[in-house]
Amino acid sequence: MQRRTVGGSGLQVGRLGLGTMTWGRDTRMDEAKPLIASFVDAGGSLVDTAAAYGNGEAERMLGKLMRTEVRRSDVVVATKAGFGLRDGRRVVDTSARSMLDDLHGSLRRLGTDHLDLWQIHAWGSAPLEETLAAIDQAVSAGDVRYAGVSNFVGWQTAQAATWQRAFPGRAPIASAQVEYSLLARRAEVEVLPCVRSLGLGFFPWSPMGRGVLTGKYRSGTPRDSRGATDHFGWYVEPYLEARSRAVVEGVAKAADGLGLTPLQVALVWVRDAPGVTAPLLGARTADQLAPYLACEDLEVPHEIVLALDDISGGPNGARDHEEARA
């Protein structure tokens, strides 16, 4: 797998990442073993998790797998802090104490002495300078190599990155992570221009439109899909409306013409979009991951890319910028 540098940092990752949001609930340990093994065997390195995923179970699983299935040195471990469940409620707590408590819990569950990338999971009510001071402390202590933000809008990303650059010795923000796909292009409005201007890496989550861009929902909701579950049905439902169906049909038509699958076309579109470092794949099994890994040598013709831009929200201005530079 080709490797990409995370923005202007010294961190390098494969150009596809593996997400673990379903681990500990929909992905069992016996499924995670071949999943991560095939990912690493294909040259993948970035595994993205969070203290909140499965209430810590995703990190525990990854920690065990790094002792039994893959080497720690083969994996770029990215996790998140500042968000979780308390008494059954979702709580964002980005205070320094909560962030560092999450960090120490993550290190313990993962069974490692450092994180390659530690991310603020969401914008919180604590003063930003307090949250970022926790990152500085973690990097200074050697517990964290690089820092990033997740689910920040453009101005929040810019504020965090510029605050860290304002004073020598602060740990720079290396990356940002938000949803981005042919069904969710809001990142192009503020986040991606911010990322490009500040030289940050960018990790799109749900690059397959929460599974809808695979085409599996074209004729209904499969029984074994996320959309059919009580805990993820709400997550998929917003992309089953008429506008999204039209985009999916356009992707399917392009795939038919190219002799590819909708999954392949949708993945290559986001993987090769301007500013993208590595899409985070939510495959739950090795069988689900295989078609993504098979896309390594695939490209989608530029004319088709532009047509997909048009049907999914309009031209991507950054694409024109890259062409002008070329």
C-alpha positions in Angstrom: 0.0 0.0 0.0 1.2 3.5 -0.9 2.2 5.6 2.1 1.3 9.3 2.7 2.8 11.9 5.1 0.3 13.3 7.6 0.4 16.9 6.7 3.6 18.7 7.4 4.5 16.3 10.3 7.0 13.4 10.3 4.3 10.8 10.6 3.6 8.5 7.7 0.7 6.1 7.2 -0.7 3.8 4.6 -3.3 5.6 2.4 -6.1 3.6 3.9 -6.9 3.5 7.6 -8.8 1.0 9.6 -11.6 2.2 11.9 -12.7 0.3 15.0 -16.0 1.9 16.0 -17.8 -1.4 15.8 -15.2 -3.4 17.7 -16.5 -5.0 20.9 -20.1 -4.9 19.7 -20.5 -5.9 16.1 -16.9 -7.0 15.5 -15.9 -9.9 17.8 -12.3 -10.9 18.6 -12.4 -13.9 16.3 -13.4 -11.5 13.4 -10.9 -8.8 14.4 -7.9 -11.2 14.2 -8.0 -11.9 10.5 -9.3 -8.3 9.9 -6.2 -6.6 11.3 -3.8 -9.3 10.0 -5.0 -8.9 6.4 -4.9 -5.1 6.8 -1.3 -5.1 8.0 -0.3 -7.8 5.4 -1.5 -5.4 2.7 0.7 -2.6 4.0 -1.9 -0.8 6.0 -0.7 0.8 9.2 -3.1 3.4 10.7 -5.7 1.9 13.1 -8.1 4.5 14.5 -9.9 3.9 17.8 -11.2 5.8 20.8 -11.6 5.5 24.5 -15.3 5.7 23.9 -15.6 2.9 21.4 -17.3 0.0 23.2 -16.6 1.8 26.4 -12.9 1.0 26.0 -13.4 -2.5 24.6 -12.1 -1.6 21.1 -8.8 -0.4 22.7 -8.6 -3.6 24.7 -9.1 -5.7 21.6 -6.5 -3.8 19.7 -4.0 -4.1 22.6 -4.4 -7.8 22.7 -4.0 -8.1 18.9 -0.8 -6.1 19.0 0.5 -8.8 21.4 -0.7 -11.8 19.5 -1.4 -11.1 15.8 0.6 -8.1 14.6 3.7 -6.3 15.9 3.2 -2.9 17.7 5.8 -1.4 15.3 3.7 -2.3 12.3 0.7 -0.3 13.6 0.2 3.5 13.8 -2.1 3.7 16.8 -4.5 6.6 16.8 -7.0 7.1 19.5 -9.2 9.8 21.0 -10.1 11.4 24.3 -12.7 13.7 25.8 -15.9 11.9 24.9 -17.7 8.9 26.4 -20.7 7.5 28.2 -21.5 8.4 31.8 -24.6 6.9 33.4 -25.9 6.0 30.0 -25.5 9.6 28.6 -23.1 10.9 26.0 -20.7 13.4 27.6 -18.1 15.6 26.1 -15.5 16.5 28.7 -12.3 18.0 27.4 -11.0 19.3 30.7 -7.3 18.6 31.3 -8.1 16.1 34.0 -10.6 14.2 31.9 -8.3 14.2 28.9 -5.3 12.8 30.9 -7.5 10.3 32.6 -8.6 9.1 29.2 -5.0 9.0 28.0 -3.8 6.8 30.9 -6.8 4.5 30.4 -6.0 4.2 26.7 -2.4 3.4 27.3 -3.3 0.7 29.8 -6.0 -0.9 27.6 -3.7 -0.8 24.6 -0.8 -2.2 26.5 1.6 0.3 25.0 3.9 3.0 26.4 2.9 5.6 23.7 0.3 6.6 21.2 1.3 7.6 17.7 -1.6 10.0 17.3 -3.8 11.3 20.1 -6.9 13.3 19.1 -9.5 15.5 20.8 -12.6 13.5 20.1 -15.0 16.5 19.9 -15.1 20.2 20.7 -16.0 20.7 24.4 -17.0 23.4 26.8 -13.7 23.4 28.6 -11.3 26.3 27.6 -9.5 25.2 24.5 -6.1 26.3 26.0 -6.7 23.9 28.9 -7.4 21.0 26.6 -4.4 21.8 24.5 -2.2 22.1 27.6 -3.1 18.5 28.3 -1.8 17.6 24.9 1.4 19.5 25.5 1.9 17.6 28.8 1.3 14.2 27.1 3.7 14.9 24.3 6.4 16.3 26.7 6.1 13.1 28.8 6.6 10.9 25.8 3.1 9.3 26.1 2.1 10.8 22.7 4.0 11.4 19.5 1.5 13.5 17.5 -1.7 15.3 18.2 -4.9 15.9 16.2 -8.5 17.0 16.4 -11.7 15.1 15.5 -15.1 16.4 14.6 -14.0 20.1 14.7 -15.5 22.5 12.2 -13.2 24.8 10.3 -12.8 27.7 12.7 -12.3 25.3 15.6 -9.6 23.4 13.7 -7.9 26.7 12.8 -8.1 28.0 16.4 -6.6 24.9 17.8 -3.8 24.7 15.2 -2.9 28.4 15.4 -3.0 28.4 19.3 -0.4 25.7 19.3 1.8 27.5 16.7 1.7 30.8 18.7 4.2 29.8 21.3 7.5 27.8 20.9 7.4 24.4 22.6 3.7 23.6 22.2 2.8 20.4 20.4 1.6 21.2 16.9 -1.8 19.9 15.6 -0.9 17.4 12.9 -4.3 16.2 11.7 -8.0 16.6 11.5 -10.8 14.0 11.2 -14.4 14.6 10.1 -17.0 12.7 8.0 -16.3 13.0 4.3 -17.7 11.1 1.3 -19.8 11.5 -1.8 -22.8 11.7 0.5 -21.2 14.2 2.9 -19.1 16.9 1.3 -19.5 19.6 4.0 -15.8 19.3 4.8 -15.0 21.0 1.5 -16.6 24.3 2.8 -14.3 25.0 5.7 -12.4 22.0 7.1 -10.5 21.0 4.0 -9.5 24.6 3.1 -8.3 25.0 6.7 -6.4 21.7 6.5 -4.8 22.7 3.2 -3.9 26.2 4.5 -2.3 25.0 7.8 -0.6 21.9 6.3 -2.6 19.3 8.3 -3.3 15.6 7.5 -6.9 14.7 7.0 -8.7 11.5 7.8 -12.2 11.1 6.5 -14.5 8.9 8.6 -17.3 7.0 7.1 -15.9 7.4 3.5 -18.5 5.0 2.2 -21.4 7.2 3.3 -22.1 5.0 6.4 -22.2 1.9 4.1 -24.8 3.3 1.7 -22.3 4.0 -1.1 -21.5 0.3 -1.4 -24.8 -0.1 -3.0 -26.1 -2.7 -0.5 -29.2 -0.5 0.3 -30.3 0.1 -3.3 -33.2 -2.4 -3.0 -33.8 -2.3 0.7 -32.1 -2.8 4.1 -30.2 -6.1 4.3 -30.8 -8.0 7.5 -27.1 -8.3 8.3 -26.4 -4.6 7.7 -25.8 -1.8 10.2 -29.0 -0.2 9.0 -31.0 -3.1 10.3 -29.7 -2.9 13.9 -31.3 -1.0 16.7 -28.0 0.7 17.7 -26.9 1.8 14.2 -30.2 2.2 12.3 -30.3 5.9 13.2 -26.8 6.3 11.9 -27.6 5.0 8.4 -31.1 6.3 8.0 -30.2 9.9 7.0 -28.5 8.6 3.8 -31.5 6.6 2.6 -33.4 9.6 1.4 -34.1 10.5 -2.2 -31.0 12.8 -2.8 -28.6 10.1 -1.5 -30.3 7.4 -3.6 -29.7 9.6 -6.7 -26.0 9.9 -5.9 -25.7 6.1 -5.2 -27.4 5.4 -8.6 -24.9 7.7 -10.3 -22.0 5.9 -8.6 -23.5 2.6 -9.7 -23.8 3.8 -13.3 -20.2 5.0 -13.3 -19.1 1.6 -11.9 -21.0 -0.3 -14.5 -19.3 1.7 -17.3 -15.8 1.2 -15.8 -16.3 -2.5 -15.0 -16.0 -1.8 -11.3 -18.2 -2.0 -8.2 -19.9 1.0 -6.6 -17.7 0.4 -3.5 -14.5 0.7 -5.6 -15.6 3.9 -7.3 -16.8 5.6 -4.1 -13.6 4.6 -2.2 -11.2 5.8 -4.9 -13.1 9.1 -5.2 -12.5 9.9 -1.6 -9.1 8.3 -1.3 -7.7 10.5 -4.1 -9.7 13.7 -3.3 -7.6 16.8 -2.7 -6.2 17.0 0.9 -7.1 13.5 1.9 -4.4 11.5 3.8 -6.2 8.2 4.5 -9.9 7.3 4.6 -10.9 5.3 7.7 -12.6 2.1 6.7 -15.3 0.7 8.9 -15.1 -2.9 7.6 -16.2 -5.4 10.3 -14.6 -8.5 8.9 -11.7 -9.5 6.7 -14.2 -10.4 3.9 -15.6 -6.9 4.0 -12.1 -5.4 4.0 -10.9 -7.4 1.0 -12.5 -5.3 -1.8 -11.1 -2.1 -0.3 -7.6 -3.5 -0.3 -8.1 -4.6 -3.9 -8.5 -1.0 -4.9 -4.8 -0.2 -4.4 -3.9 0.0 -8.1 -7.3 1.4 -9.2 -7.9 4.9 -10.5 -11.1 6.6 -11.6 -10.8 8.6 -14.9 -10.8 12.4 -14.3 -13.9 12.9 -16.3 -15.8 10.5 -14.1 -14.5 12.1 -11.0 -15.8 15.5 -12.2 -19.2 13.9 -13.1 -19.4 12.4 -9.6 -18.6 15.9 -8.1 -21.4 17.4 -10.1 -24.1 14.9 -9.0 -23.0 14.9 -5.4 -22.9 18.6 -4.6 -21.1 20.5 -7.3 -17.5 21.1 -8.4 -14.7 20.7 -5.8 -12.8 24.0 -5.9 -9.6 22.4 -4.5 -9.5 20.1 -7.5 -9.3 23.1 -9.8 -6.5 24.5 -7.5 -4.5 21.3 -7.8 -4.9 21.3 -11.6 -3.7 24.9 -11.8 -0.6 24.1 -9.7 0.1 21.0 -11.9 
